[in-house]
Amino acid sequence: MCEPTYNEEIKSVCYRAGFTNLEFKRETRGGSKLILTIPKYQMVSSHTARRSFATNFDEDGVPIKQLMAVTGHTTEKAFKNYVKAKAETKFTEFLAVGAYR
């Protein structure tokens, strides 16, 4: 299946799963900054799954070298910039640091 068709299928599945809440998306077009309101299912793509996979397994403690082999990243710096830490994970880490003071 080609990537555009795959991404349309993912959007269809997300729509049927109920991911219809509206989200804000910032874009720049012709030098003008825009804030668009679009349904969440329209924002999902194969890249979303790849990034979520990397982030979730990184948070679960899977060794970075193993994840890099799967995602195709060649440096730890690039991988760390790629994964997104969840807000609750950041807050939990913050509390853990405070417990040692």
GUTIGU-384145 format. One record per residue (C-alpha): x negated, y negated, z negated; residue in three letters. Coordinates in steps of 0.05 Angstrom, whole numbers, plus 5000, padded with zeros to 4 digits. Layout:
N
x/y/z/residuo
X/Y/Z/ALA
...
REM end
This chain:
101
x/y/z/residuo
5000/5000/5000/MET
4972/4932/5018/CYS
4961/4880/4963/GLU
5017/4832/4983/PRO
5068/4889/4984/THR
5041/4916/4918/TYR
5048/4848/4885/ASN
5120/4840/4911/GLU
5136/4909/4882/GLU
5107/4888/4814/ILE
5150/4825/4815/LYS
5211/4867/4830/SER
5197/4915/4772/VAL
5186/4857/4724/CYS
5251/4824/4747/TYR
5289/4889/4734/ARG
5255/4896/4667/ALA
5283/4828/4646/GLY
5222/4782/4651/PHE
5266/4725/4674/THR
5252/4672/4622/ASN
5226/4607/4650/LEU
5152/4589/4643/GLU
5113/4526/4656/PHE
5057/4527/4707/LYS
5008/4470/4720/ARG
4984/4458/4791/GLU
4948/4404/4829/THR
4973/4390/4899/ARG
4943/4335/4942/GLY
4911/4304/4881/GLY
4977/4301/4843/SER
4985/4341/4779/LYS
5050/4380/4776/LEU
5085/4420/4722/ILE
5129/4473/4753/LEU
5183/4514/4719/THR
5187/4585/4747/ILE
5213/4652/4724/PRO
5160/4695/4690/LYS
5168/4754/4738/TYR
5145/4710/4795/GLN
5078/4697/4759/MET
5060/4771/4753/VAL
5010/4804/4801/SER
4961/4861/4804/SER
4910/4813/4774/HIS
4955/4805/4713/THR
4951/4879/4701/ALA
4875/4881/4710/ARG
4865/4824/4660/ARG
4914/4853/4610/SER
4880/4921/4615/PHE
4812/4890/4601/ALA
4837/4847/4544/THR
4876/4901/4509/ASN
4821/4953/4512/PHE
4769/4902/4490/ASP
4812/4886/4429/GLU
4819/4960/4415/ASP
4743/4965/4409/GLY
4726/5001/4474/VAL
4652/4988/4488/PRO
4642/4929/4535/ILE
4596/4968/4581/LYS
4650/5020/4594/GLN
4702/4966/4608/LEU
4654/4929/4654/MET
4644/4994/4694/ALA
4720/4998/4705/VAL
4733/4924/4719/THR
4671/4913/4762/GLY
4639/4858/4721/HIS
4564/4857/4723/THR
4548/4813/4663/THR
4576/4811/4592/GLU
4583/4736/4598/LYS
4628/4742/4659/ALA
4669/4796/4625/PHE
4678/4756/4561/LYS
4701/4696/4602/ASN
4751/4741/4637/TYR
4785/4773/4577/VAL
4836/4731/4539/LYS
4837/4738/4463/ALA
4908/4737/4436/LYS
4926/4680/4389/ALA
4943/4729/4332/GLU
4875/4763/4340/THR
4839/4696/4335/LYS
4879/4678/4273/PHE
4866/4746/4240/THR
4791/4736/4253/GLU
4796/4667/4223/PHE
4829/4694/4160/LEU
4776/4749/4155/ALA
4720/4698/4156/VAL
4755/4657/4102/GLY
4761/4718/4057/ALA
4685/4721/4051/TYR
4679/4650/4025/ARG
REM end
